[in-house]
Amino acid sequence: MSRENTTRSLDTIDLAALRDPAGIFELVEVVGNGTYGQVYKGRHVKTGQLAAIKVMEVTEEEEEEIKLEINMLKSYSHHRNIATYYGAFIKKNPGTDHQLWLVMEYCGAGSVTDLVKKTKGNCLKEDWISYICREVLRVCACFTVPCW
């Protein structure tokens, strides 16, 4: 799906109509901070399966970007180097802003950023850098529009 087609399908996402995650997913602990909110380790209530849950407040200014992210996850999370998308939910909080929960595959080993931080000021070894670059390029190859 091209970015143009992804953008055209933004109108098909009605954030207000999403289900509430109560009884489906629960938050376990904060594992990081994203651009729009916090990322939690979560758990599927019935199966116990772990998930990464990005929790964010949705403002009108950010709504279109968030819809684009959901469409990109729906379209490309089948790739082995992209976390699998499980769904989006709206947590309704009486008297306050509602929260959007984006639920994805939990990757317990962390991100490339975490890996770099663990080197404590040392550089990554060349074989690690080449591996990471190769895998990023494999993701880019699945897009009809270049990543760069």
PyMOL commands that set and color helices and strands:
alter all, ss='L'
color gray80, all
select helices_A, chain A and resi 3-12+15-17+60-76+112-117+126-141
alter helices_A, ss='H'
color red, helices_A
select strands_A, chain A and resi 25-33+37-44+50-57+85-91+99-105
alter strands_A, ss='S'
color yellow, strands_A
deselect
rebuild
show_as cartoon
